[in-house]
Amino acid sequence: MPVEWAGSGPELLVTIDRGRGAGLRTQLEDQLRAAIRAGRLAAGEPLPSSRELARALSLSRGLVQDCYAQLQAEGYLTSRPGSATRVAAAAMPATGAPPRPPAPAEQFPVADFRHGVPDLSLVPRQDWAWAVREACRTMPDAAFDYGDPVGPVRLREVLASYAVRVRAASATAADLIVCTGTQQALGLVVGALAAAGVGTIAVEHPGSGRTLGPLAEAAGMTCVPVPVDGAGLDVTALRRTGARAVLVTPAHQWPTGVVLTGARRQELIAWAREHDGVVIEDDYDAEFRYDREPVGSLQGLAPDHVVSLGTVSKSLAPALRLGWVIAPGRLREPIAHRKWLADRGSPVVDQFALAVLIESGRYDRHLRRMRTEYAARRDTLVAALRRHAPHLPLTGLAAGFHAVLDLPAGADEQQLIARAAHRGVGLYGVAGSRPQLVLGFGNTSRREIEAGISAIADLLP
Ligand SMILES: Cc1ncc(COP(=O)(O)O)c(C=O)c1O
């Protein structure tokens, strides 16, 4: 006999049918996920407490708590001690639909602190156009055929030697699979891991659960959250999950900005060796480091256990859709096979163009310029906040182009975001366990940073 939720809290169309084959937790999770995707549960909306929902549906409270924790790991829900679990601000809008495209800049005429995007007005258009022309001029006729699905050997050689030189990776062309960015790379790797019998994959929390969760679900895997502290991923907590794979961002943790410490790196690699585990290293932000010694990639420390993912989305532009995987031997063929199944390989002219750009030195020159520019923006942000909100800690500044602003416990992150939007300033929350803002400055000029912070100064708690 199906049991429906009919509590006094928010409207929720959830039905648990004990006669159905699917487990109770799966039923609840699937329905909440579907309601969020379809927009029936809107961003910011509170969910019933686990106690209330458990009582109404005749479930154990632990089951409801597990379900909420899972959806939190996947990025659908967010919760803070002492306040209701809510639908995350950035939860997926519709079944199977990609995340909504970024808000147009006009929505935030004063400043948009959106994260994850480089400066789109400084994309090296001339250099890229030159590189495409050079590629077309120099590519042999045969290169215009269907190519190797993992990418032309020329680009793989260039990327491998770049990774060895700049990231202290351990790689040759044979270890690389070129793809259309981290998003595709993750899908391919997760598929290969599922086929190899990995049933549980862990993800940093807060972290990339919103990206990894649906991919893991589609591959029949469970995705579990593991907390991040001031030293990076909590490896002791990882050990308790029973996961055989984990997704991490060691160079600049997404979103807290913490750099994984040397001791934690060693612990993580020891975990992988003991459990025949796989560490997926998302190296997305490694090009932009400021006031600390360069930290090499994890992959270089344990090439048999680390899959490293690279992308040009931050270094050049997301629109190029170019990335790569450096994979241990046992995963290479399964990943390559999935790449062939997906699209027979990424666009070849663009891949030759990237090789030309890197070989010519123009790629490094662009990175040097951007590093100087982003460092200046970071200084502007630090100075503006020191002036207007000196009591709020700003962290995660060692690399990349976002920082994290801690709000006092109990501050209403969502309300602050809404009020800032009214003043033409785009702010974004971490969606973690405490109120924090991620302040992106990749696509925000120094002038906009100044104007944006001063426009919201009196709103900061
Ligand atoms: C944590 C993280 N890694 C990597 C990427 C880059 O993804 P892609 O290469 O698919 O553009 C993003 C994009 O925002 C990200 O947030």
The ligand as an ORCA input file, in Angstrom:
! r2SCAN-3c Opt
* xyz 0 1
  C      36.054     21.931    -10.425
  C      36.054     22.097    -11.903
  N      36.893     21.376    -12.632
  C      36.941     21.495    -13.982
  C      36.121     22.362    -14.652
  C      36.245     22.481    -16.138
  O      35.328     21.682    -16.823
  P      35.413     21.564    -18.389
  O      36.824     21.177    -18.743
  O      34.427     20.489    -18.763
  O      35.057     22.889    -18.964
  C      35.207     23.120    -13.936
  C      34.304     24.034    -14.644
  O      33.713     24.935    -14.098
  C      35.180     22.989    -12.520
  O      34.345     23.733    -11.773
*
